[in-house]
Amino acid sequence: MVELYLEPEVESLLERFATQAGQTKAEFVRRAVLDCLEDREDYEIGIAALKESEGQPTYTLEEVVRSLGLESDTPGEGAKATGKPGHSRAAANRQVSERKATRVA
């Protein structure tokens, strides 16, 4: 259980956004805290990976795509970002959203 004091302006803003989202203030805050914690966890994992990779060789996306044989003569949407024809970030974002939804539920 966490109790916190919010200034009236912040409380009003919270009420407005929670109502727009069709949630109670408690639900809205819970989701916001979970999102923040997940972001922090992702950040810490990224920093640890960055530190671990210090001194290791680096490669451009193009070099990785080429080395894996993922080039395409006619790239589809998203091919520049992933090297995979027709692959878009939308699918990856959906997976992240689904992962987050399971934590909130």
Buried (B, 14 or more C-beta within 10 A) or exposed (E): EEEEEEEEEEEEEBBEEBEEEEBEBEEBBBBEEEEEEBEEEEEEEEEEEEEEEEEEEEEEEEEEBEEEEBEEEEBEEBBEEBBBBEBBEEEEEEEEEEEBEEEEE
